[in-house]
């Protein structure tokens, strides 16, 4: 076998292995396989696209943006890549670049799931909940069997302050077999605003997380098996601390302790992390209280 044929085989094998790893949510392994592929063909569109996906999931947003850009240089008419690069730009808090990419994505294929998700995210981040929900319902129509999109709609409804519909949408997702610790936490928040709780969903979520793995400390606190101080001590990153302050603030809000709620919600709202649900939820709650974030 000649060197060029051998390299082509290694390239295809590495991309295939990366795709398998991404399907298992093993993005670290995918990155390793894609490094091999890109060493052979640095400008390969598919390899750069997959490397962008892996970097995005690993929160390496600068690298993700660069790889999506290389993928678009090879495949300039791919709406999904434009949509993912837009989401990455939002993570980098660069709204103008995100809007530009979304204009390209919409012109090529507005009705793709990724384009609609990106448009929903942009609208929700700007506080335009009705427009964001419209895009999420488009996503549900495009992929009616995808349980995670029902959960996303429920979370958006919670951000809007529609706790009844948020609860119902999230419960439909869980009834269909969806499992996610963060969705369970938002469901619990919606339930507590309506006088209920989501203890069974929280218990299932905790059972799926190893001891100490975030957000299990939040669940342990809500289940009254740990103190708020314990939870905050377990929060080791800016993201985890913002999430912890939101859930503490929300519990104070439900209990009518407005001053304590405001303190913790402001801590969560001050997070520099863009596209963090709990940051946006804290800002929305403060706005409904008439308090500046």
Secondary structure, 3 states (H helix, E strand, C coil): CCHHHHHHHHHHHHHHHHHHHHHCCCHHHHHHHHHHHHHHCCCCHHHHHHHHHHHHHCCCHHHHHHHHHHHHHHCCCCHHHHHHHHHHHHHCCCHHHHHHHHHHHHHHHCCCHHHHHHHHHHHHHCCCHHHHHHHHHHHHHHCCCCHHHHHHHHHHHHHHCCHHHHHHHHHHHHHCCCCCHHHHHHHHHHHHHCCCCCHHHHHHHHHCCCCCCCCHHHHHHHCCCCCHHHHHHHCCCHHHHHHHHHHHHHHHHHCCCHHHHHHHHHHHHCCCCCCCHHHHHHHHHHHHHCCCC
